[in-house]
């Protein structure tokens, strides 16, 4: 859990927070509110690739 928090803070500092690490698309605010450590968007998490 600590690693996820540190990663989220690092992504905030770098300006990457809220963007998918796979496709660079925006992660919906509702998803981030539910789990602030999400790094992959809904579409990439549920794709067949």
C-alpha positions as CSV (number, residue, x, y, z in Angstrom):
1,X,0.0,0.0,0.0
2,X,2.8,2.4,0.9
3,X,4.4,1.8,-2.6
4,X,1.1,2.7,-4.3
5,X,0.8,6.0,-2.3
6,X,4.4,6.9,-3.1
7,X,3.9,6.1,-6.7
8,X,0.7,8.3,-6.8
9,X,2.6,11.2,-5.1
10,X,5.5,10.8,-7.6
11,X,3.1,10.9,-10.5
12,X,1.5,14.0,-9.1
13,X,4.8,15.7,-8.9
14,X,5.7,14.7,-12.5
15,X,2.3,15.8,-13.8
16,X,1.4,12.2,-14.8
17,X,-1.3,11.6,-12.2
18,X,-4.7,10.9,-13.7
19,X,-3.3,9.7,-17.0
20,X,-3.1,6.0,-18.1
21,X,0.4,4.6,-18.2
22,X,-0.6,2.4,-21.2
23,X,-2.5,4.7,-23.6
24,X,-1.9,8.1,-21.9
25,X,-5.7,8.8,-21.9
26,X,-7.3,10.4,-18.9
27,X,-8.5,8.3,-16.1
28,X,-12.0,9.3,-15.0
29,X,-12.2,11.3,-11.8
30,X,-14.8,8.8,-10.4
31,X,-12.2,6.0,-10.7
32,X,-9.5,8.1,-9.0
33,X,-11.8,9.0,-6.2
34,X,-12.6,5.3,-5.6
35,X,-9.0,4.3,-5.8
36,X,-6.4,7.1,-6.0
37,X,-3.6,4.6,-6.9
38,X,-5.1,3.6,-10.3
39,X,-2.6,4.0,-13.0
40,X,-4.4,2.4,-16.0
41,X,-7.7,3.6,-17.4
42,X,-10.9,1.5,-17.5
43,X,-10.5,0.8,-21.2
44,X,-7.0,-0.5,-20.9
45,X,-7.8,-2.6,-17.8
46,X,-10.7,-4.3,-19.6
47,X,-9.1,-4.7,-23.1
48,X,-8.2,-8.0,-24.5
49,X,-4.6,-6.9,-25.2
